[in-house]
């Protein structure tokens, strides 16, 4: 399930050309915008895991 969610969100995100629009708006290269977008998604995924573990450990929602 996790792999399916990651793959589907990645396909949907990149299908709408978000990195290309970011590159146009910021004046940077498409490669840099794609790398930054990918890095942001990876950071979000790891932070989500940490937050989920914290919520599970405390036994309540924040």
Secondary structure, 3 states (H helix, E strand, C coil): CHHHHHHHHHHHHHHCCHHHHHHHHHCCCHHHHHHHHHHHHHHHHHHHHHHHHHHHHHCCCC
